[in-house]
Amino acid sequence: MTTLKPGDEVYGMPWFPRAAGAYAEYVTAPARQFARRPAALSHEQAAAVPLAALTAWQSLVDTAGVQPGQRVLIHAAAGGVGHFAVQFARHLGAHVIGTATSGRHVWLTELGADELIDYTAVPFEDAVKDIDVVIDLVGDEHDHTSIRSLSVLREGGLIVAIPSGVSPALLKAAESRHLRTSAFLVAPDGPALTRIAELIDTGEVKVEIDEVFPLDQAAHAHGRGESGRTRGKLVLRGAP
């Protein structure tokens, strides 16, 4: 049983985490892994949503269970996942704090961030405290962001470690401070995409695309993404 019908314009994240193997202009997958495309978006904008938005939504809603009034810290708030996380956390009624370079602060404030920290100017752990949930989109391999984040959590607080997962060192350090940790892996989720589409179509959530690349420039797009300096999402466009 599906609510979709032939001819519907859909968006989704099919088969993840199964390895895709290549980019393609056509794909088949179970209908439950798709939802109707947000009417307010172009096809390119819609393509930017599923992986990043589902990662943000599932980590905040399903894993962290964020509640109104909680203080949520989002690392890499200006990135593809981060800019959705800021908006979803605001939607959930949280006090939203993000780390990003100063040039992104005005934009992130417009998206709903209550406080912003320029991590290049000051260590974030010196600028914030009493956090209920940390969404770490950086990972330990850079500068031990996850372990450093433990010092800003209140007792019983939670860190959701994306993409590096929960290392033995992080787990041990968290348990010694009575803090919680969670690894995270996004999954296909048609119902969540339907809810996200509603938020987009009402104007509550906006989609930011940094750059669109033709399909034959996929390698260049990957290089751009690996720079860690994008604002929002990168998109590949198929042949017209």
C-alpha positions in Angstrom: 0.0 0.0 0.0 1.3 3.4 -0.9 0.0 7.0 -1.1 2.0 7.6 -4.3 0.7 7.1 -7.8 2.3 7.1 -11.3 3.3 10.5 -12.4 3.9 11.9 -8.8 7.0 14.0 -8.5 8.9 12.5 -5.5 12.1 12.9 -3.6 13.9 10.5 -1.3 17.0 8.7 -0.1 16.7 5.2 -1.7 18.4 2.2 -0.3 20.8 4.0 2.1 23.1 2.7 3.6 23.5 0.2 0.8 26.4 1.4 -1.4 25.0 3.2 -4.5 28.1 2.4 -6.6 27.6 5.4 -8.9 25.5 8.5 -9.7 22.6 8.0 -12.1 19.7 9.8 -13.6 17.2 7.0 -12.8 16.7 4.8 -9.8 14.2 2.3 -8.5 13.4 1.7 -4.8 10.5 0.8 -2.5 7.8 3.5 -2.5 8.0 3.9 1.3 11.5 5.4 0.8 10.0 8.4 -1.1 7.6 11.2 -0.5 6.0 13.8 -2.7 8.4 16.6 -3.6 7.8 19.8 -1.7 5.7 22.0 -4.1 7.7 25.1 -3.1 11.0 23.6 -4.4 12.6 23.2 -7.8 13.9 19.7 -8.6 17.4 20.8 -7.8 16.4 22.2 -4.4 14.4 19.0 -3.7 17.4 16.9 -4.5 19.4 18.7 -1.8 17.0 17.8 1.0 16.6 14.0 1.7 20.0 12.9 3.0 20.9 16.1 4.9 17.4 16.8 6.2 16.7 13.2 7.3 20.0 13.2 9.2 19.1 16.3 11.0 15.5 15.3 11.7 16.2 11.8 12.9 19.1 12.8 15.1 17.0 15.5 16.8 13.6 13.9 16.9 14.2 10.1 17.0 17.6 9.9 18.7 17.7 12.9 21.0 14.0 13.5 21.5 14.5 17.2 21.8 11.9 19.0 23.8 10.8 22.7 24.0 13.2 24.8 26.1 16.2 22.5 25.8 19.5 23.9 24.9 20.9 22.3 21.7 24.4 22.9 20.4 25.0 22.2 16.7 28.5 21.9 15.4 29.1 22.9 11.7 25.8 24.7 11.7 26.2 26.2 8.3 26.7 22.9 6.5 24.3 20.8 4.6 23.0 18.9 7.6 23.7 21.7 10.0 21.5 24.3 8.4 18.6 21.9 8.5 19.4 21.0 12.2 19.2 24.7 13.2 15.8 25.0 11.6 14.4 21.7 13.0 15.7 22.4 16.5 14.0 25.8 16.4 10.8 24.1 15.2 11.0 21.8 18.2 11.2 24.8 20.5 14.8 24.4 21.5 17.3 27.2 22.3 19.6 26.8 19.3 23.3 27.4 19.5 25.6 26.8 16.5 29.3 26.9 15.7 30.3 28.5 12.4 32.6 31.2 11.1 31.5 34.7 11.6 30.6 35.3 8.0 27.7 32.8 8.4 26.2 34.2 11.5 23.7 36.6 10.0 22.3 33.9 7.7 22.1 31.3 10.6 20.3 33.8 12.8 17.8 34.3 10.0 17.3 30.5 10.0 16.6 30.5 13.7 19.8 30.2 15.7 19.7 32.0 19.0 23.4 32.0 19.7 26.4 31.5 17.4 30.1 30.9 18.2 32.9 31.6 15.8 35.0 28.5 16.5 38.0 30.1 14.7 38.0 33.0 17.2 37.3 31.3 20.5 37.1 27.7 21.8 33.4 26.8 21.8 33.7 25.2 25.3 34.7 28.7 26.6 31.6 30.3 25.2 28.7 28.0 26.1 27.6 25.7 28.9 24.5 23.9 30.3 23.8 22.2 27.0 21.2 19.4 26.9 22.0 18.0 23.4 25.1 18.3 21.2 24.8 17.4 17.5 28.4 16.9 16.4 28.7 17.1 12.7 32.5 17.5 12.7 33.9 14.4 14.4 36.9 13.4 16.5 39.3 13.1 13.6 39.5 16.9 13.3 40.1 18.4 16.7 38.4 16.0 19.2 35.2 18.0 19.0 33.1 15.3 20.5 35.3 14.8 23.6 35.7 18.6 24.0 31.9 18.9 23.8 31.5 16.8 27.0 32.6 19.8 29.0 29.6 21.9 27.9 26.9 19.3 28.6 24.9 19.4 31.8 24.6 16.2 33.8 22.6 13.6 31.9 23.2 15.5 28.6 23.5 13.7 25.3 26.0 14.0 22.4 25.0 12.5 19.1 28.2 11.8 17.2 27.9 12.2 13.5 29.9 11.1 11.4 32.7 9.7 13.5 30.5 7.6 15.8 31.2 6.9 19.5 34.9 6.1 20.0 35.9 4.1 23.1 37.6 7.2 24.4 34.5 9.3 24.0 32.3 6.6 25.7 34.7 6.2 28.6 35.0 10.0 29.1 31.2 10.5 28.9 30.4 7.7 31.3 32.8 9.1 33.9 30.8 12.4 33.8 27.4 10.8 33.8 26.7 11.9 30.3 25.1 10.0 27.4 26.4 9.3 23.9 24.8 8.0 20.7 26.2 7.0 17.4 23.8 7.7 14.4 23.2 6.4 11.0 20.4 7.9 8.9 17.8 5.7 7.3 15.3 6.1 4.5 12.0 7.5 5.9 9.1 8.5 3.6 6.9 9.7 6.5 9.6 12.0 7.8 10.1 13.4 4.4 6.4 14.1 4.1 6.6 16.1 7.4 9.7 17.9 6.2 8.0 18.7 2.9 5.1 20.3 4.9 7.6 22.5 6.9 9.2 23.6 3.6 5.9 24.3 1.9 4.7 26.5 4.8 8.0 28.5 4.6 9.2 27.4 8.1 12.2 25.6 6.7 14.4 26.8 3.9 16.8 24.9 1.6 20.2 26.4 0.9 22.2 25.3 -2.2 25.8 26.4 -2.3 26.4 25.3 -5.9 25.0 23.0 -8.7 27.3 20.9 -10.8 26.6 19.0 -14.0 26.8 15.2 -13.5 30.1 14.9 -15.4 31.7 17.2 -12.8 30.9 14.9 -9.9 34.6 14.5 -8.9 34.9 18.3 -8.7 31.8 18.5 -6.5 33.3 15.9 -4.2 36.4 18.0 -3.9 34.4 21.0 -3.1 32.4 19.2 -0.4 35.6 17.8 1.2 36.8 21.4 1.7 34.4 21.7 4.7 33.6 25.3 3.7 30.2 25.0 2.0 27.1 26.9 2.9 24.2 24.5 2.6 24.2 21.7 0.1 26.0 20.8 -3.2 23.8 19.3 -6.0 24.5 17.3 -9.1 22.3 18.0 -12.1 21.6 15.3 -14.7 21.4 15.9 -18.5 18.5 18.2 -19.5 
